Amino acid sequence: MQVIKILKIVGILLAVIALGLAGLFVYASIDKTDKFYLTDAELLNPNYLYELEDKLRDKEPKYEILPDNTYELEDKLTKYKVLHDNPSVYIHRIKQGKGVVLAYRWYSNGDIFAIDDEKFEKITIWLSNAVLQNNMKVTFGDTSRIIGVYTKGSSAWPQAACSGYITSGELIINRSVSGYRVNISGQLLPTPSSISGKWCSPQKIDKEFIAKKIEHVNITTWLGKPGKHPYDETYR
């Protein structure tokens, strides 16, 4: 009888463990989103993508012929190295400042049985208005009033992400029970343009979400705080 009781207890424990593991797998397979607004805030460097464009310009690999007729890479600062050291996702970094920041963050673990297939998407909008208002409409284009930036790519390969500025369109904000309803309808201009391809062409950005207020102390590297490594900002 004692053996049977022990076996029953072991069976129950194994069942609990199995259910727990199943729950973890289910949770990991669900896409995660973070939607918030932050007052007294601004982009850490709103010109970051333009500066990255300048760094990439004329950075094609250059070679020189050595005495033994072999070749050596003359310019170590290739485009890949520039993007590896300065991934475009850094445009979403936030700091304390003047205005309001609206942000949308999406993350997917991908297939739980696959490796390096995690994905992310980030939208960050800075408004010069210090206070959000109901039925607020702002047109993209005047960077003294509004700046919108967008990035989407593979978490494991941030140097290949598609990024850019929202150069035209409209932002509409309305109050909701839990925060503000944000509606973005704009046109994305990929920047840096020198790495844009079929995967990163000019495109329409349509997004609607409810942004809830958070405090600066709650900003993580995923949400907008500078990280020590690009992965700090592409993995949730």
C-alpha positions in Angstrom: 0.0 0.0 0.0 2.8 2.4 0.8 4.4 1.8 -2.6 1.1 2.5 -4.3 0.8 5.8 -2.4 4.3 6.8 -3.4 3.6 6.0 -7.0 0.4 8.0 -7.0 2.3 11.0 -5.5 5.0 10.7 -8.1 2.4 10.5 -10.8 0.7 13.6 -9.6 4.0 15.5 -9.4 4.9 14.4 -12.9 1.5 15.5 -14.2 2.0 18.9 -12.5 5.4 19.3 -14.0 4.1 18.3 -17.5 1.3 20.9 -17.2 3.8 23.5 -16.1 6.1 22.8 -19.1 3.1 22.9 -21.4 2.0 26.2 -20.0 5.5 27.6 -20.6 5.5 26.4 -24.2 2.1 28.0 -24.8 3.2 31.3 -23.2 6.4 31.3 -25.2 4.5 30.8 -28.4 2.3 33.9 -27.9 3.4 37.1 -29.4 4.0 39.9 -26.9 3.2 43.6 -27.3 4.0 46.7 -25.2 2.1 49.9 -25.9 2.8 53.0 -23.8 3.3 56.7 -23.7 5.8 58.6 -21.7 5.7 62.3 -20.7 8.7 64.7 -20.5 10.4 62.5 -23.0 12.1 62.6 -26.4 14.2 60.4 -28.8 17.8 60.0 -27.6 19.0 61.0 -31.1 16.3 61.8 -33.7 19.0 62.1 -36.4 20.5 58.7 -35.7 19.3 57.1 -39.0 20.6 60.0 -41.1 23.9 59.9 -39.3 24.0 56.1 -40.0 23.3 56.8 -43.7 26.4 59.1 -43.7 28.6 56.4 -42.1 27.5 53.9 -44.7 28.1 56.2 -47.6 31.3 55.3 -49.5 32.0 52.4 -47.2 32.3 49.7 -49.9 35.2 47.3 -49.3 38.5 48.4 -50.8 41.4 46.1 -51.6 45.1 46.5 -52.3 47.5 44.2 -54.1 50.3 42.9 -52.0 53.8 42.1 -53.2 53.0 38.4 -53.5 50.1 39.3 -55.8 47.5 38.4 -53.2 44.8 40.8 -52.0 44.2 42.4 -48.7 41.1 44.3 -47.4 42.2 47.9 -47.2 39.2 49.5 -45.6 38.1 47.5 -42.5 35.0 49.8 -42.0 32.7 47.9 -44.4 29.0 48.4 -44.5 28.5 45.2 -42.5 30.7 46.4 -39.7 29.0 49.8 -39.6 25.6 48.2 -39.3 26.9 45.5 -36.8 28.3 48.2 -34.5 25.4 50.7 -35.1 22.2 48.8 -35.8 19.2 50.9 -36.8 17.2 49.7 -33.8 19.1 52.3 -31.7 16.8 55.0 -33.2 14.2 53.9 -30.7 16.2 54.9 -27.6 14.4 57.3 -25.3 15.6 59.9 -22.8 14.0 62.5 -20.6 13.3 65.7 -22.4 10.6 67.9 -23.8 7.4 66.5 -25.3 5.7 63.1 -25.2 6.7 59.8 -26.6 4.2 57.2 -27.9 5.6 53.7 -28.5 4.6 50.3 -29.8 6.7 47.2 -29.3 6.0 43.8 -30.8 8.0 40.6 -30.2 7.6 37.0 -31.4 9.6 34.0 -30.2 8.9 32.3 -33.5 8.8 28.6 -33.6 9.8 27.3 -30.2 11.7 24.4 -31.8 13.7 26.7 -34.2 16.8 28.8 -33.5 17.3 32.5 -34.2 13.8 33.0 -35.8 12.6 35.6 -33.2 11.2 38.8 -34.7 10.6 42.3 -33.5 8.8 45.5 -34.6 9.1 48.9 -33.0 7.3 52.2 -33.6 8.3 55.3 -31.7 6.7 58.7 -32.1 7.8 62.0 -30.5 5.4 64.9 -30.1 6.4 68.4 -29.2 3.1 68.8 -27.3 3.7 68.3 -23.6 0.2 67.1 -23.0 -1.9 64.6 -25.1 -5.4 65.8 -26.0 -8.6 64.1 -27.1 -9.2 64.1 -30.9 -5.7 65.2 -31.4 -4.5 65.1 -35.1 -0.9 65.7 -36.2 0.5 65.5 -39.7 3.8 63.8 -40.3 6.4 65.9 -42.0 7.1 68.8 -39.7 9.9 67.4 -37.5 9.6 70.4 -35.1 6.1 69.0 -34.1 6.3 65.2 -34.7 9.0 62.6 -35.5 8.0 59.0 -36.2 10.4 56.1 -36.6 9.9 52.5 -37.5 12.0 49.3 -37.4 11.2 45.6 -38.1 13.5 42.6 -38.4 15.0 39.5 -36.9 16.1 39.8 -33.3 19.2 37.7 -34.0 20.2 39.9 -37.0 19.6 43.5 -36.0 22.1 44.7 -38.6 19.6 43.6 -41.4 16.5 45.2 -39.9 14.3 47.5 -42.0 14.2 51.0 -40.5 13.1 54.4 -41.5 11.2 57.6 -40.8 7.5 58.1 -41.2 7.6 61.0 -43.6 3.9 61.7 -44.4 0.5 60.7 -43.2 -1.4 61.4 -40.0 -1.4 60.6 -36.3 -4.8 60.6 -34.5 -5.1 60.3 -30.7 -8.3 59.9 -28.7 -8.9 59.2 -25.0 -9.8 55.7 -24.0 -10.8 54.1 -20.6 -7.2 52.9 -19.9 -5.1 55.5 -21.8 -5.1 56.9 -25.3 -6.1 55.2 -28.6 -3.3 55.8 -31.1 -4.0 55.6 -34.8 -1.0 55.8 -37.2 -1.5 56.1 -40.9 1.7 57.1 -42.7 4.3 56.4 -45.3 7.7 54.9 -44.4 10.9 56.1 -46.1 13.6 53.5 -45.5 16.7 54.9 -44.0 19.6 54.2 -44.5 18.4 54.0 -48.1 21.8 52.5 -49.1 20.8 49.1 -47.6 17.2 49.1 -48.7 16.0 46.3 -50.9 12.9 44.4 -51.6 12.6 43.5 -47.9 12.8 47.2 -47.0 11.1 49.4 -49.6 8.9 52.4 -49.1 5.6 51.2 -47.5 2.4 52.1 -45.8 2.4 52.0 -42.0 -1.0 51.4 -40.4 -1.2 50.7 -36.7 -3.8 51.2 -34.0 -3.2 50.5 -30.3 -4.1 51.7 -26.8 -1.1 53.4 -25.1 -1.0 53.4 -21.3 1.2 55.8 -19.3 4.4 54.5 -17.8 7.2 56.3 -15.9 10.8 56.7 -16.9 12.0 54.4 -14.1 10.1 51.6 -15.8 11.8 52.0 -19.2 13.8 48.8 -20.0 16.3 48.2 -22.8 13.5 46.5 -24.8 11.3 49.6 -24.4 13.9 52.3 -25.1 16.7 52.4 -22.6 20.2 52.0 -24.2 21.5 48.5 -23.8 25.1 47.2 -23.7 24.5 44.9 -26.7 22.0 45.2 -29.6 20.3 42.0 -28.5 19.2 43.9 -25.3 17.0 46.0 -27.6 15.8 43.3 -30.0 14.9 40.6 -27.5 12.0 41.0 -25.0 
